[in-house]
Amino acid sequence: MNVVGKGETPFSINTRSDVGRFVGHVLATAPRNELPFEAERLSAMQIRDRMEKKLNKKIEVRHIDYEENKKQFDTGYPAFLTTLFEDGRGAIGTEQEVQESVAKFFPDWNPVKYETFIA
């Protein structure tokens, strides 16, 4: 598992099925504006920890130098995303803003936890 920088900055994460259910519900019921939502907010290292627990095996982490990764920000999509995540720009709002959005648009939403789709 490659981790840029420290890998301790949480970012928004969802399954495709949760995205589909949430967007479908909101498109059918909400006015046209922004739709901030997430199932969880996890860092790369938290994902590694959950993978190790579920798979019952050690996951080797190779830390990638943040500054070296950032040099590829404009040319490589993985570097673009991982730089955003490590900068703290991978979350769609504060946790309170996300909770308020979900409460407003889909109060009964029960997203799948990350552990359930680790194979």
VOKE-790022 format. One line per 2 residues: their letters; for each residue y, x, z of N, C-alpha, C. Coordinates in steps of 0.001 Angstrom, whole numbers. Example, Ala and Ser with C-alpha at 12.3 -4.5 7.8 and 13.67 -1.06 7.14 Angstrom:
2
AS> -5690,13190,7800,-4500,12300,7800,-3300,13200,7800 | -2250,12850,7080,-1060,13670,7140,30,12900,7870
# end
This chain:
119
MN> -1170,855,0,0,0,0,1226,896,0 | 2109,693,-955,3359,1449,-1015,4443,688,-271
VV> 5183,1390,553,6257,795,1342,7509,1634,1141 | 8579,1005,681,9842,1711,474,10583,1808,1795
GK> 11071,2986,2102,11792,3195,3355,10880,2964,4540 | 11412,2360,5575,10626,2107,6786,9703,897,6642
GE> 10073,-41,5767,9254,-1233,5578,9300,-2199,6740 | 10377,-2201,7479,10481,-3047,8668,11483,-4188,8512
TP> 12074,-4349,7315,13055,-5403,7089,12351,-6636,6526 | 12357,-7770,7244,11691,-8972,6754,12383,-9558,5519
FS> 11576,-10178,4651,12101,-10862,3470,11388,-12196,3322 | 11958,-13096,2544,11399,-14432,2363,10131,-14364,1523
IN> 9143,-15165,1885,7860,-15150,1188,7304,-16570,1145 | 6680,-16944,20,6088,-18270,-170,4878,-18164,-1076
TR> 3992,-19151,-1000,2921,-19270,-1983,3441,-20104,-3148 | 2810,-19980,-4301,3223,-20783,-5460,3071,-22269,-5175
SD> 1981,-22643,-4501,1781,-24070,-4229,2860,-24618,-3295 | 3286,-23816,-2306,4365,-24268,-1424,5684,-24379,-2180
VG> 5953,-23438,-3069,7171,-23515,-3884,7140,-24795,-4713 | 6009,-25058,-5357,5889,-26258,-6177,6070,-27536,-5382
RF> 5434,-27618,-4221,5565,-28821,-3392,6992,-29007,-2912 | 7607,-27908,-2460,8971,-28005,-1934,9951,-28381,-3042
VG> 9893,-27667,-4158,10832,-27929,-5254,10629,-29330,-5808 | 9371,-29740,-5977,9103,-31094,-6465,9689,-32156,-5556
HV> 9489,-31990,-4273,10029,-32954,-3309,11557,-32972,-3344 | 12150,-31793,-3329,13612,-31712,-3288,14225,-32241,-4581
LA> 13641,-31890,-5719,14184,-32383,-6988,14134,-33906,-7061 | 13131,-34484,-6439,12998,-35937,-6470,13891,-36636,-5450
TA> 14344,-35922,-4426,15035,-36608,-3334,16431,-36095,-3000 | 16795,-34922,-3442,18054,-34312,-2987,19111,-34283,-4087
PR> 20380,-34234,-3690,21443,-34047,-4680,21357,-32644,-5281 | 21937,-32478,-6441,21895,-31168,-7106,22824,-30184,-6409
NE> 22258,-29249,-5726,23003,-28135,-5130,22022,-27012,-4850 | 22247,-26198,-3847,21337,-25080,-3608,20124,-25504,-2792
LP> 19039,-24755,-2950,17773,-25098,-2320,17190,-23916,-1542 | 17829,-23434,-493,17258,-22300,230,16062,-22712,1094
FE> 14908,-22057,880,13736,-22311,1708,12820,-21103,1674 | 11972,-21005,2684,10961,-19958,2753,9848,-20445,3659
AE> 8656,-19940,3437,7545,-20270,4330,7569,-19364,5546 | 7844,-18090,5322,7902,-17106,6397,8888,-16023,6016
RL> 9212,-15192,6989,10065,-14026,6769,9315,-12846,7374 | 8787,-11978,6497,7960,-10857,6938,8442,-9558,6324
SA> 8248,-8469,7042,8530,-7142,6492,7251,-6601,5854 | 7388,-5541,5072,6217,-4908,4460,5222,-4466,5529
MQ> 5719,-3932,6630,4825,-3469,7688,4164,-4641,8422 | 4849,-5759,8538,4223,-6948,9125,3128,-7477,8203
IR> 3370,-7424,6893,2344,-7835,5930,1132,-6925,6060 | 1365,-5611,6142,262,-4659,6324,-536,-5000,7579
DR> 158,-5262,8690,-530,-5588,9943,-1408,-6827,9791 | -902,-7833,9127,-1670,-9071,8945,-2854,-8852,8011
ME> -2651,-8022,6981,-3759,-7700,6080,-4858,-6948,6830 | -4478,-5972,7643,-5468,-5215,8410,-6267,-6135,9331
KK> -5578,-7035,9982,-6250,-7953,10908,-7213,-8877,10163 | -6750,-9472,9070,-7584,-10430,8341,-8753,-9745,7649
LN> -8509,-8574,7050,-9554,-7866,6311,-10401,-6972,7208 | -9964,-6812,8455,-10668,-5970,9419,-10875,-4548,8893
KK> -9819,-4016,8291,-9877,-2631,7830,-8479,-2043,7826 | -8429,-737,7891,-7164,-1,7917,-6588,49,6501
IE> -5294,-228,6369,-4588,-141,5091,-3726,1112,5136 | -3974,2015,4218,-3179,3244,4158,-1790,2923,3611
VR> -777,3410,4275,608,3200,3851,1173,4517,3359 | 1738,4476,2174,2441,5634,1625,3910,5248,1557
HI> 4715,5853,2413,6143,5533,2431,6838,6215,1255 | 7606,5438,525,8372,5923,-619,9803,6137,-147
DY> 10358,7272,-471,11723,7579,-56,12688,6534,-613 | 13465,5949,271,14396,4890,-108,15382,5353,-1177
EE> 15988,6520,-997,16995,7008,-1950,16377,7268,-3323 | 15157,7796,-3358,14473,8007,-4642,14165,6673,-5304
NK> 13715,5711,-4531,13421,4384,-5058,14688,3730,-5609 | 15779,3889,-4879,17055,3269,-5260,17567,3793,-6602
KQ> 17207,5019,-6962,17631,5586,-8250,17083,4780,-9427 | 15990,4049,-9214,15373,3248,-10276,15764,1768,-10186
FD> 16733,1461,-9352,17164,86,-9105,17491,-665,-10396 | 18190,-15,-11320,18631,-682,-12550,17588,-682,-13659
TG> 16526,87,-13514,15571,221,-14615,14158,-244,-14292 | 13824,-395,-13042,12465,-790,-12679,12457,-1992,-11757
YP> 11771,-3043,-12180,11760,-4273,-11385,11182,-4069,-9983 | 10058,-3355,-9819,9578,-3121,-8449,10612,-2388,-7586
AF> 11291,-1397,-8155,12320,-669,-7402,13492,-1593,-7079 | 13844,-2457,-8010,14912,-3430,-7784,14580,-4306,-6573
LT> 13385,-4920,-6587,13002,-5814,-5490,12869,-5084,-4164 | 12167,-3959,-4170,11929,-3268,-2902,13210,-2686,-2322
TL> 14152,-2307,-3172,15448,-1843,-2668,16204,-3008,-2032 | 16195,-4156,-2695,16827,-5345,-2104,16207,-5670,-752
FE> 14877,-5629,-683,14190,-5946,571,14596,-4975,1671 | 14555,-3681,1373,14861,-2676,2395,16332,-2735,2806
DG> 17198,-3180,1889,18622,-3355,2209,18884,-4603,3053 | 17864,-5434,3236,18055,-6672,3988,18560,-7811,3132
RG> 18459,-7660,1797,18954,-8703,892,17821,-9517,277 | 16637,-9481,882,15498,-10218,363,15286,-11556,1047
AI> 16121,-11885,1993,16036,-13177,2669,17134,-14075,2104 | 16845,-15351,2025,17753,-16269,1338,18879,-16806,2195
GT> 18914,-16446,3429,19950,-16876,4366,19485,-16536,5763 | 20249,-16952,6741,19800,-16728,8110,18613,-17650,8385
EQ> 17848,-17334,9402,16717,-18203,9738,17204,-19606,10084 | 18354,-19712,10738,18909,-21023,11071,19293,-21787,9801
EV> 19914,-21118,8828,20283,-21781,7571,19051,-22306,6848 | 17995,-21518,6844,16762,-21945,6183,16162,-23145,6910
QE> 16115,-23092,8233,15581,-24219,9011,16387,-25490,8766 | 17705,-25365,8694,18558,-26529,8436,18307,-27090,7040
SV> 18119,-26209,6065,17853,-26647,4698,16527,-27393,4611 | 15496,-26834,5218,14186,-27490,5212,14265,-28825,5947
AK> 14925,-28850,7100,15061,-30099,7858,15790,-31163,7041 | 16752,-30745,6264,17543,-31681,5461,16772,-32186,4246
FF> 16121,-31267,3519,15511,-31625,2244,14043,-32026,2329 | 13299,-31507,3310,11860,-31778,3377,11393,-31605,4822
PD> 11790,-32508,5722,11513,-32331,7148,10026,-32260,7497 | 9167,-32813,6683,7729,-32794,6970,7007,-31628,6303
WN> 7756,-30688,5739,7145,-29562,5028,6352,-28700,5990 | 5134,-28365,5605,4256,-27534,6422,3685,-26436,5525
PV> 4429,-25351,5318,3997,-24324,4376,2781,-23543,4863 | 2068,-22975,3910,900,-22140,4178,1365,-20812,4762
KY> 696,-20330,5793,1018,-19034,6387,451,-17916,5513 | 1107,-16776,5538,726,-15640,4696,-749,-15266,4852
ET> -1256,-15285,6067,-2634,-14869,6317,-3651,-15663,5507 | -3344,-16922,5197,-4325,-17765,4514,-4565,-17359,3072
FI> -3636,-16654,2454,-3894,-16259,1068,-4157,-14770,898 | -4475,-14081,1992,-4965,-12703,1897,-6448,-12803,1568
A> -6840,-12189,459,-8253,-12273,33,-9022,-11044,444
# end
